[in-house]
Amino acid sequence: MQITTYFNEAVSELRHVRWPTRQQAIRLSIITIGFTAAVAVAFGGIDYVLNQIVKLLLSLTY
């Protein structure tokens, strides 16, 4: 009995959700992909620089 109540209430809540339009969903997806790519490039750059610093430090010790 409780599981049916749960699902009925879940469906009721989903009816109150304001779903984005197709254009909004596409625009927000593009923004998300662009931001993710920018962050990946930034972290890649930081990783490269730190890698070069570690290589330099290791070459000085040997």
C-alpha positions as CSV (number, residue, x, y, z in Angstrom):
1,M,0.0,0.0,0.0
2,Q,2.8,2.4,0.8
3,I,4.6,1.9,-2.5
4,T,1.5,2.8,-4.5
5,T,1.1,6.0,-2.4
6,Y,4.8,6.8,-3.1
7,F,4.4,6.4,-6.8
8,N,1.1,8.4,-6.9
9,E,2.7,11.2,-5.0
10,A,5.8,11.1,-7.3
11,V,3.6,11.4,-10.4
12,S,1.6,14.2,-8.7
13,E,4.8,16.1,-8.1
14,L,6.1,15.6,-11.7
15,R,2.9,17.3,-12.9
16,H,4.0,20.5,-11.1
17,V,7.5,20.5,-12.7
18,R,8.0,23.3,-15.3
19,W,9.9,21.5,-18.0
20,P,12.2,23.5,-20.3
21,T,11.3,24.1,-23.9
22,R,13.3,22.5,-26.6
23,Q,15.3,25.7,-27.3
24,Q,16.1,26.1,-23.6
25,A,17.2,22.5,-23.3
26,I,19.5,22.9,-26.4
27,R,20.9,26.2,-25.2
28,L,21.6,24.9,-21.7
29,S,23.2,21.8,-23.0
30,I,25.5,23.8,-25.2
31,I,26.5,26.0,-22.3
32,T,27.1,22.9,-20.1
33,I,29.3,21.3,-22.8
34,G,31.2,24.5,-23.4
35,F,31.8,25.1,-19.7
36,T,32.9,21.5,-19.3
37,A,35.3,21.8,-22.3
38,A,36.8,25.0,-20.9
39,V,37.4,23.5,-17.5
40,A,39.0,20.4,-19.1
41,V,41.4,22.6,-21.1
42,A,42.2,24.7,-18.0
43,F,42.9,21.6,-15.9
44,G,44.9,20.1,-18.7
45,G,47.0,23.2,-18.9
46,I,47.6,23.2,-15.1
47,D,48.5,19.5,-15.3
48,Y,51.0,20.2,-18.1
49,V,52.7,23.1,-16.2
50,L,52.9,21.1,-13.0
51,N,54.3,18.1,-14.9
52,Q,57.0,20.3,-16.4
53,I,57.9,21.7,-13.0
54,V,58.2,18.2,-11.5
55,K,60.3,17.1,-14.4
56,L,62.6,20.1,-13.9
57,L,62.9,19.5,-10.2
58,L,63.7,15.8,-10.7
59,S,66.3,16.6,-13.4
60,L,68.1,18.9,-10.9
61,T,68.3,16.1,-8.2
62,Y,69.9,13.5,-10.5
